[in-house]
Each structure stands twice: as C-alpha cells, then as structure tokens.
Amino acid sequence: MPPLPRSIRNRNEKYSKNVTKRGQVPIGKAADHEDEFPVSKPLIAFFMFVVIGSSLVQILNLFSKGAPPIGEDPMADAGQQGPMPGEE
C-alpha cells in the first residue's frame, strides 16, 4: 500500500485524538450555528395564511350556497341547458 500524503496523515493525527474523548470534544464551528429553520418565518406565515385563508373561503362558500331542501336532487338543475342534438 502506498504511503498516505502528508495532508491526510496530519488530519488523521489531529482527529484521531478525538476518538476516545466521546462527548468532550470541542464543538468548533458547530457552536456558531443556532437552531435555524431551513425556511424563514415570513415564508411559513405566508403559507399558513394561504392554507387557512383558502379553507375559510371554502367554508364560507359552502354555507353561502346553502343546502337544497330535503328530497330535492342537488344535481337536478345541472343539466338544464336544453335538449341534446337528436333528442327532440
């Protein structure tokens, strides 16, 4: 097996000391990061607004149309466009 390049050997020696220090290794760059969301808060608020707003609009449309009286077919007036061709 050929010898490892010097840079790889140096990194190996530097980090091999950390193997036996479980939980006591200095954090380094990870300490600089806070718990950040991958999506910004304004974008989450916008999506919440869209989802909740569209559901409220659907609910309002449902109640504004009202339910048909009992016994009446709700789809009865859907086909009232006139006779079909050849159906006179």
N, C-alpha and C positions, 0 to 999 in steps of 0.2 A: 504494500500500500504506500503511495507517495506521501511525503510529509505534507502537513497542512500549511497553508500560507500563514504568515506571521499575524495578519489581522484577525484571522479566525482563531488562532491559538490565544491571542491576547483577550479576545472577547470570551472565549471558553474559560480561561482562568478567572476573569473578572466575575462571571456569573456562576461559576461552579461553587464559589464560597456561599452563595445564597441558598443552595440546595438544602443544607442542613439547618437553616435558620427559619424554618416554617413559621410564618406569622410575624416574624420580627424583622423582615426585610424592609428597608426604607421604601416608601411608595414612589418617590421621584415625581415624574410628570403626571402620574395619575392623581396626585394630590391637588394639582391645579384645576382639574376638571370637577365641576359640581354636577349634581344630577340634573342634566339638561334633557328636555324633551326633544325628540327629533323634529317635532313640528311646533311652530311658535304658538303662543297663547292666542293672539288675534286670529290666526287661521282656525284654531279649534273653535273659538267663539263664533266665527263666521259659519262654519259647518253646523254648529248647534243651532244657530239662527235659521239656517236654511231648512234643516230637518224638522225642527219644532214648528217653524212657521208654515211649512208645507203641510204638516199634519193638521195644524189648526185650520188652514184653509179647506182641507178636505172634509174635516168635521163640520165646518160651517156650511159648506156646500151640501153635505148630506142632510143637515137639518133644515136648510132653507128650501130645498125641493119638497120636503115633506113626504110622508109615506102615502101610498094610494089607499083608498078606503078598502076595508076588508071585503074580500070576494071579487074585487076588480083585478083584472090581469094587468100587471105593471108594464108589460110589453105589448099591450093591445094596440096602442097608438103608434108603435114604432114603424109599422108597415103601411101607414095610411098615405102613401104617395100616389095612389091611383092604380088602375089595373095594369097588369103586366102585358106586354105585347103578345097577342094571340090568345088572350084570356078575357074575352068580352062576353 
